[in-house]
Amino acid sequence: DFGAERFRIPEALFDPSGIRGVSSTMLGIGHVVTTSVGMCDVDLRPSLYGNVIVTGGNSLLQGFSERLTRDLSVKTPSSMKLKIVSSNSPAERKYGAWIGGSILGSLGTFQQMWISKQEYEEGGKNQVERKCP
């Protein structure tokens, strides 16, 4: 039985500053989301803040979605409408990212953007910029 540790351990995902030996430059998940959105085109930001999808293994942690919602509510610019989507089904949250990626990968338009290992080794990041403008 873990008791309080069940809540302290996942808290490190939101505030890694409490972990000994971790660089002070490491960002919590809320900062990662807002920093990532902030690096995108200004016209895309409302759509990104309005469609935050909680998925993956860590989303199964008790209270994860609620904690992320609270964290992002404080960090999201007031001019943006924040909407967080999280399935009630543990199986959907666990496998949702994989399922979404497999659907995206099967689209013909997405296949045009695939880059083989050989292509990347020959062209590096320029190859990415050429195929995915």
C-alpha positions as CSV (number, residue, x, y, z in Angstrom):
1,D,0.0,0.0,0.0
2,F,1.5,3.3,-1.1
3,G,-0.7,5.9,0.6
4,A,0.6,9.5,0.0
5,E,3.3,8.3,-2.4
6,R,0.6,7.7,-5.0
7,F,0.2,11.4,-5.2
8,R,3.8,12.6,-4.7
9,I,5.3,10.5,-7.4
10,P,3.0,11.8,-10.3
11,E,3.3,15.3,-9.0
12,A,6.9,15.3,-10.4
13,L,5.3,15.3,-13.9
14,F,3.8,18.7,-13.1
15,D,6.6,20.1,-10.9
16,P,10.0,18.4,-11.5
17,S,11.8,21.0,-9.3
18,G,11.3,18.8,-6.3
19,I,13.3,15.9,-7.7
20,R,16.9,15.9,-6.5
21,G,19.5,15.7,-9.2
22,V,17.2,17.0,-11.9
23,S,18.2,20.0,-14.0
24,S,16.4,23.2,-13.1
25,T,15.6,23.6,-16.8
26,M,13.3,20.6,-16.8
27,L,9.7,21.7,-17.4
28,G,6.5,20.3,-15.9
29,I,3.9,19.0,-18.3
30,G,1.8,22.2,-18.1
31,H,4.8,24.2,-19.1
32,V,5.6,21.8,-21.9
33,V,2.1,22.2,-23.3
34,T,2.1,26.0,-23.1
35,T,5.7,26.3,-24.4
36,S,4.8,24.0,-27.3
37,V,1.7,25.9,-28.2
38,G,3.6,29.2,-27.9
39,M,6.1,28.0,-30.5
40,C,3.4,27.4,-33.0
41,D,1.9,29.9,-35.5
42,V,-0.2,32.5,-33.7
43,D,-3.2,31.6,-35.8
44,L,-3.1,27.9,-34.7
45,R,-2.9,28.6,-31.0
46,P,-6.7,28.9,-30.3
47,S,-7.3,25.5,-32.0
48,L,-4.4,23.9,-30.0
49,Y,-5.6,25.3,-26.7
50,G,-9.2,24.3,-27.6
51,N,-8.2,20.7,-28.4
52,V,-5.9,19.4,-25.7
53,I,-6.2,15.6,-25.7
54,V,-5.2,13.7,-22.6
55,T,-4.0,10.2,-23.6
56,G,-1.2,7.7,-22.9
57,G,-0.2,5.7,-20.0
58,N,0.4,8.6,-17.6
59,S,-3.2,9.7,-18.2
60,L,-4.3,6.7,-16.2
61,L,-2.8,8.1,-13.0
62,Q,-5.5,9.0,-10.6
63,G,-6.4,12.7,-10.9
64,F,-4.1,13.3,-13.8
65,S,-6.7,15.0,-16.0
66,E,-8.0,17.2,-13.2
67,R,-4.4,18.2,-12.2
68,L,-3.5,19.0,-15.8
69,T,-6.7,21.0,-16.2
70,R,-5.9,23.0,-13.1
71,D,-2.3,23.6,-14.2
72,L,-3.2,24.7,-17.7
73,S,-6.1,26.9,-16.5
74,V,-3.5,29.0,-14.7
75,K,-0.9,29.0,-17.6
76,T,-3.2,29.5,-20.6
77,P,-3.4,33.1,-21.8
78,S,-6.7,34.6,-20.9
79,S,-7.4,35.4,-24.5
80,M,-7.6,31.6,-25.3
81,K,-10.4,29.2,-24.6
82,L,-9.0,26.0,-23.0
83,K,-10.7,22.7,-23.7
84,I,-9.2,19.4,-22.4
85,V,-10.6,16.2,-23.8
86,S,-10.1,13.0,-21.8
87,S,-11.9,9.7,-22.4
88,N,-13.6,8.0,-19.4
89,S,-12.4,4.7,-20.8
90,P,-9.0,3.6,-19.4
91,A,-8.4,1.5,-22.6
92,E,-9.0,4.5,-24.8
93,R,-6.7,6.7,-22.8
94,K,-4.0,4.0,-22.7
95,Y,-4.0,3.2,-26.4
96,G,-5.5,6.5,-27.9
97,A,-2.2,7.9,-29.0
98,W,-1.2,4.7,-30.8
99,I,-4.6,4.4,-32.4
100,G,-4.5,8.0,-33.6
101,G,-1.0,7.6,-34.9
102,S,-2.0,4.5,-36.8
103,I,-5.0,6.2,-38.4
104,L,-2.8,9.2,-39.4
105,G,-0.2,6.9,-40.8
106,S,-2.7,5.1,-43.0
107,L,-3.9,8.3,-44.7
108,G,-2.5,8.7,-48.2
109,T,-1.8,12.4,-47.7
110,F,0.3,11.6,-44.7
111,Q,2.2,8.9,-46.4
112,Q,3.6,11.6,-48.8
113,M,5.4,13.1,-45.8
114,W,7.1,9.9,-44.7
115,I,10.9,10.1,-44.6
116,S,12.9,6.9,-44.8
117,K,16.0,6.5,-42.7
118,Q,18.2,6.7,-45.8
119,E,16.5,10.0,-46.9
120,Y,17.0,11.5,-43.4
121,E,20.7,10.4,-43.3
122,E,21.2,12.0,-46.7
123,G,19.3,15.2,-46.1
124,G,18.9,15.6,-42.4
125,K,16.5,18.2,-41.1
126,N,16.4,19.9,-44.5
127,Q,14.6,16.7,-45.8
128,V,11.9,17.2,-43.1
129,E,11.5,20.8,-44.1
130,R,11.2,19.9,-47.8
131,K,8.6,17.1,-47.3
132,C,6.6,18.8,-44.5
133,P,6.6,22.5,-45.3
